[in-house]
Amino acid sequence: MDWVLVPYTQPHLTWTQHAFNEKIGEIQRVASDAFARLKGRWACLQKRTEVKLQDLPVVLGACCVLHNICELRNEEIDPELMIELMDDEMVPEIGLRSAIAMKARDAIAHNLLHHNHAGTSFLS
């Protein structure tokens, strides 16, 4: 989909492209950790559900709302219930599908690096 921002995959990345990939990686780690906590708290999200497809958004929404309440109250998750997400990572077969999406990614990458919003650990 055009709105999904994917990392650059070609060899010999520019500094801007590398910085963009680092930022995407940070964001993916935060999202992955959030989903691991959500799934760790609600076992119904760890397996195939028997809920009707039309009811699934309500179940997911309820889990998210209750999870956020638990997070706000600093309620701990039993470490034994924490899971490691293995199957949730998707690598797109085709990076970006349109010239508009490529231009948008390039503009975001440029702004991240040149406005000091991207990590530059690759420079050290």
Secondary structure, DSSP 8 states (H G I E B T S, - for coil): -TT------SSS--HHHHHHHHHHHHHHHHHHHHHHHHHHH-GGGSS---S-GGGHHHHHHHHHHHHHHHHHTT----GGG----SS-----SSS--SHHHHHHHHHHHHHHHHTT-S--GGG-
